[in-house]
Amino acid sequence: MVDVKKLVKEIAFDLGFDAVGITLANDLDSSNEHFLQWRDSGYAGDMGYLLRDDPINAKPRKILNEAKSVISLLVNYYSEPILDPGCNYGRVANYAVGKDYHKVLKKKIKLFQERIKSNINCDFISRGFSDSVPLLEKSFTRNSGLGFFGKHTLIINKALGSYFFICELISNLEIEEINEEKGTCGKCTRCIDICPTGALSAGANQGTPILDARLCISYLTIEYKGIIPIELREKMGNWIFGCDLCQVVCPYNKKIKQTNWSEFKPASGVGHWLSLKEILSIKSDEEFHYKFCHTSLTRAKRKGLIRNAAVVSGNLLSDEALPELLSLAENEPDPVIREHVLWALSKYPNKKAQQICSKFSVSM
């Protein structure tokens, strides 16, 4: 008789996953209620995939009819950032410095499924994914014994901290679940206090963490496609894609190890810092795709990344970026890019920048 629970864990670790947990494929009624309240409060911003009618994200049997268990897998993606190279570079969130995790983990999950199927003597049905279907992944991860919700709304695993990807395998396997890992942030509010935009402040005095995505720098630089509110632009600092501030200050992340996955190390992708000049000089969607098709930066598209680079350039007064900003101000047809380029130029004590802003009636 195969010990399925033991087998699943052995295969997971053999394939390089950093942690594995198991929970029953039951509907998460309380988590779903919290999600709906959060969404209905407007905190989801413009993320349309979270705004669908009758969401199934707390109902695994809507994804797989035969579902009996949910296997959660964690992958540490952390790599130590190099020292700040200065005002000509924008910072990339840690999860995006290497290859696109969707592509990497999709292949690894498939191997996981194949290995399980070849080692058990029963019909095995499953669906595996990582951030690709509307499921409350963090809630299932918590229930599978892999962590607890931190005040930054991320799952904290005591050994891995919070710098990890979550993979899920919904299956028809009957497996004994692993008890929920206990933990708490206690009285610590470092993540809430450091957030420049106050994105976590809504949940500061509540038992359940709340994130207002509309104020989150990660949302603004990745998911949001429009014009970033003026009052939030300076608060973005040097973050060109995503933001890690709430994780940087978390005590649970102070002694975490760097990832063993070569795909998620800086050498495999764009690294922790991007040249503002190089981003602002990208002339077409085709050029953008060529540069970043293997990374998660494609999520922002050319328009979003150049918009972000313009804001960071204005915040840092990048001397290398200035010529590109001047060129974009006069030649870029996209109104969203132009809006942020002109805002950035308004920050420069430069005669030509002032002339262009005056030409387009931008106040200095």
C-alpha positions in Angstrom: 0.0 0.0 0.0 1.5 3.3 -1.1 1.8 6.0 1.5 0.4 8.8 -0.7 1.2 11.6 1.7 4.8 10.5 2.1 5.1 9.9 -1.7 3.8 13.4 -2.5 6.3 15.0 -0.2 9.2 13.0 -1.5 8.5 13.8 -5.1 8.0 17.5 -4.3 11.4 17.8 -2.5 13.1 15.7 -5.2 11.9 18.2 -7.8 13.3 21.1 -5.9 10.2 22.5 -4.2 11.0 24.2 -0.9 7.9 23.2 1.1 4.8 21.1 0.6 1.5 21.1 2.4 -1.9 19.4 2.1 -5.5 20.4 2.9 -8.9 19.2 2.0 -10.6 20.6 -1.1 -13.4 22.1 0.8 -15.0 25.5 0.0 -13.4 28.4 1.9 -16.6 30.2 3.0 -15.0 32.6 5.4 -12.1 33.5 3.1 -14.6 34.0 0.3 -16.7 36.3 2.4 -13.6 38.3 3.3 -12.5 38.5 -0.4 -16.0 39.7 -1.5 -16.0 42.4 1.2 -12.5 43.5 0.1 -13.5 43.5 -3.5 -16.8 45.3 -2.9 -14.9 48.0 -1.0 -13.1 48.9 -4.2 -9.7 47.7 -3.0 -9.2 45.5 -6.1 -8.8 48.6 -8.3 -9.0 47.8 -12.0 -8.0 44.2 -11.8 -10.9 42.8 -13.9 -10.1 39.2 -13.2 -11.0 39.8 -9.6 -14.3 41.5 -10.4 -16.1 38.6 -12.1 -19.6 37.7 -11.1 -20.0 34.5 -9.0 -16.2 34.0 -8.4 -15.0 30.4 -8.0 -11.8 31.3 -6.2 -12.8 29.6 -2.9 -14.4 26.6 -4.6 -11.8 24.0 -5.9 -14.5 21.7 -7.1 -15.6 24.3 -9.6 -12.1 23.9 -11.1 -12.0 20.1 -10.7 -15.2 18.2 -10.1 -13.4 15.2 -8.5 -11.4 17.4 -6.1 -10.7 15.9 -2.7 -7.4 17.5 -1.7 -5.3 20.6 -2.5 -1.5 20.2 -2.4 0.4 23.5 -1.9 4.0 23.9 -3.0 6.3 26.7 -2.1 9.3 27.9 -4.2 11.8 30.3 -2.6 12.7 33.1 -5.2 14.8 35.3 -3.0 18.1 36.7 -4.1 20.2 39.4 -2.4 19.9 42.7 -4.2 23.2 44.4 -5.1 23.9 47.9 -3.7 21.8 50.7 -5.2 23.7 51.8 -8.4 22.4 55.3 -8.2 20.0 57.7 -9.8 20.1 56.2 -13.3 18.5 52.9 -12.4 15.1 51.7 -11.3 14.5 48.9 -8.9 12.7 45.6 -9.8 10.8 43.5 -7.2 12.6 40.4 -6.2 10.1 38.0 -7.7 10.7 39.4 -11.2 14.5 39.5 -11.4 14.8 36.1 -13.1 12.7 34.2 -15.6 8.9 34.4 -15.7 7.8 32.1 -12.9 4.6 31.2 -14.7 6.5 29.5 -17.5 9.1 27.9 -15.2 6.7 26.5 -12.7 4.1 25.3 -15.2 6.7 22.8 -16.5 7.8 21.8 -13.0 4.2 21.2 -11.9 3.6 19.0 -14.9 6.6 16.9 -13.9 5.1 16.7 -10.4 1.8 15.4 -11.7 3.5 12.9 -14.0 5.7 11.5 -11.2 2.7 11.1 -8.9 0.7 9.3 -11.6 3.5 6.9 -12.3 3.9 5.9 -8.7 0.3 5.3 -7.5 -2.1 2.4 -8.3 -5.3 4.3 -8.9 -6.8 6.7 -11.4 -5.1 10.1 -10.7 -6.9 13.3 -11.8 -5.5 16.7 -11.1 -5.1 20.3 -12.2 -2.0 22.2 -11.3 -1.1 25.8 -11.6 0.7 28.8 -10.1 -1.1 32.1 -10.2 -3.0 31.2 -13.3 -6.6 30.4 -12.2 -8.9 32.4 -9.9 -8.2 30.5 -6.6 -7.5 31.9 -3.1 -4.1 30.4 -3.2 -2.9 32.0 0.0 -5.8 30.8 2.0 -5.3 27.2 0.8 -1.6 27.5 1.5 -2.4 28.7 5.1 -4.8 25.8 5.6 -2.2 23.3 4.3 0.1 24.1 7.2 2.6 26.2 5.3 2.2 29.6 7.0 0.0 32.3 8.3 -1.2 35.7 7.0 1.2 38.5 7.8 0.0 42.1 8.2 1.4 42.8 4.7 -1.3 40.2 3.5 1.3 37.8 2.3 1.8 34.3 3.7 4.7 34.0 6.1 6.4 30.7 6.5 8.7 30.6 9.5 11.5 28.9 7.6 11.1 30.7 4.2 9.8 34.1 5.2 7.5 35.5 2.6 9.7 35.5 -0.6 8.2 32.5 -2.3 5.9 31.5 -5.2 2.9 29.4 -4.5 1.9 26.4 -6.6 -1.3 24.4 -6.2 -2.3 20.9 -7.2 -6.0 20.2 -7.0 -6.5 16.4 -7.1 -8.8 13.5 -6.5 -6.3 11.9 -4.0 -7.6 11.3 -0.5 -4.6 12.5 1.6 -4.5 13.3 5.3 -4.2 17.0 5.7 -1.4 18.8 7.4 -2.4 21.0 10.3 -2.2 24.8 9.9 1.1 26.4 10.9 0.5 28.7 13.8 2.1 32.1 13.9 1.5 35.8 14.4 3.1 39.2 13.6 2.4 40.2 17.2 2.5 43.9 17.7 4.9 44.5 14.8 3.7 47.1 12.3 6.9 47.6 10.3 5.3 46.7 7.0 2.4 49.1 7.6 4.7 51.9 8.7 7.1 51.7 5.8 4.6 51.7 3.0 5.0 55.1 1.3 1.5 55.2 0.0 -0.4 53.8 3.1 -1.7 50.8 1.1 -1.8 48.7 4.3 -3.3 51.3 6.6 -6.9 50.2 6.1 -6.2 47.1 8.1 -3.9 48.5 10.7 -6.4 48.2 13.5 -8.2 45.1 12.3 -7.7 41.4 13.0 -7.7 40.6 9.3 -5.0 42.2 7.0 -6.3 44.5 4.3 -4.5 45.8 1.3 -5.8 48.7 -0.8 -4.4 47.7 -4.2 -5.2 51.2 -5.6 -2.4 52.6 -3.4 0.0 49.7 -3.7 3.2 50.4 -5.7 3.2 46.9 -7.1 -0.3 47.3 -8.4 0.4 50.8 -9.8 3.5 49.6 -11.7 2.3 46.3 -12.9 -1.4 45.8 -13.0 -2.7 49.4 -13.4 -2.6 50.5 -17.0 -3.7 54.2 -16.7 -2.4 57.5 -15.4 -0.9 57.2 -12.0 -2.4 59.8 -9.6 0.0 62.7 -9.2 0.0 62.5 -5.4 1.4 58.9 -5.6 4.2 59.4 -8.1 6.8 60.8 -5.8 6.0 58.0 -3.3 7.0 55.4 -5.9 10.6 56.3 -5.3 12.9 54.2 -7.4 10.5 51.2 -7.9 10.1 50.7 -11.7 8.4 47.2 -11.5 6.8 46.1 -8.3 7.8 46.8 -4.7 9.3 44.8 -1.8 9.4 47.3 1.0 6.9 45.5 3.2 9.0 42.3 2.8 12.3 44.0 3.2 11.4 45.1 6.8 9.6 42.0 7.9 11.5 40.3 10.7 10.7 36.8 9.3 12.8 37.7 6.2 16.0 38.7 8.1 17.7 35.2 7.9 16.2 33.6 4.8 18.4 31.7 2.4 18.8 32.7 -1.3 17.0 30.6 -3.8 18.4 27.3 -5.2 16.4 27.8 -8.4 18.8 29.1 -11.1 15.8 30.3 -13.1 15.0 32.9 -10.5 18.4 34.3 -9.9 19.4 37.7 -11.4 21.7 36.1 -14.0 18.7 34.4 -15.7 16.7 37.6 -16.1 16.9 41.3 -15.8 18.4 41.5 -12.4 17.5 43.9 -9.5 18.1 47.1 -11.4 17.1 48.5 -14.8 18.8 51.3 -16.7 16.2 54.1 -17.0 17.8 55.3 -20.2 17.6 51.9 -21.8 13.9 51.5 -20.9 12.9 54.9 -22.1 14.7 54.3 -25.4 12.5 51.3 -26.3 10.7 52.4 -29.5 8.2 49.6 -30.2 6.2 46.8 -28.7 8.3 44.4 -30.8 11.5 45.6 -29.3 10.0 45.4 -25.8 8.9 41.9 -26.3 12.3 40.9 -27.6 14.0 42.2 -24.5 11.6 40.9 -21.9 9.6 38.0 -23.3 11.3 35.5 -20.9 10.5 37.6 -17.8 7.5 38.8 -15.8 8.1 42.3 -17.0 5.8 41.7 -20.0 2.9 42.1 -17.6 3.4 45.9 -17.7 3.8 46.1 -21.4 6.0 48.7 -23.1 3.6 51.5 -22.2 3.5 50.6 -18.5 7.3 50.1 -18.1 8.1 53.4 -19.9 5.5 55.2 -17.8 7.1 53.8 -14.7 10.6 54.7 -15.9 9.5 58.2 -16.5 8.2 58.6 -13.0 11.3 57.1 -11.4 13.5 59.4 -13.6 11.6 62.4 -12.3 11.9 61.2 -8.7 15.7 60.6 -9.0 16.5 63.3 -11.6 18.4 60.9 -13.7 20.9 62.7 -15.9 21.2 59.7 -18.3 17.4 59.6 -18.7 16.9 63.3 -19.5 17.7 63.1 -23.2 15.3 60.2 -23.7 12.6 62.1 -21.8 13.0 65.1 -24.0 12.7 63.0 -27.1 9.6 61.2 -25.8 8.0 64.5 -24.9 8.1 65.6 -28.5 7.8 62.3 -30.4 5.8 59.8 -28.3 2.2 59.5 -29.5 0.8 57.5 -26.5 -1.0 60.0 -24.1 -0.3 57.9 -21.0 3.4 57.9 -21.6 3.5 61.6 -22.5 1.6 62.6 -19.4 4.2 60.9 -17.1 7.2 62.1 -19.3 6.0 65.7 -19.0 5.5 65.3 -15.2 9.1 64.0 -14.9 10.5 66.8 -17.0 8.7 69.3 -14.7 11.0 68.1 -11.9 14.2 68.9 -13.7 15.9 72.3 -13.2 16.8 72.2 -16.9 16.1 75.0 -19.4 15.0 72.8 -22.3 12.8 70.7 -19.9 11.2 73.9 -18.7 10.6 75.1 -22.3 8.9 71.8 -23.3 6.7 71.9 -20.1 5.8 75.5 -20.9 5.0 74.5 -24.4 2.5 71.8 -23.2 1.2 74.0 -20.3 2.7 71.8 -17.6 3.4 73.7 -14.4 6.9 73.4 -13.0 
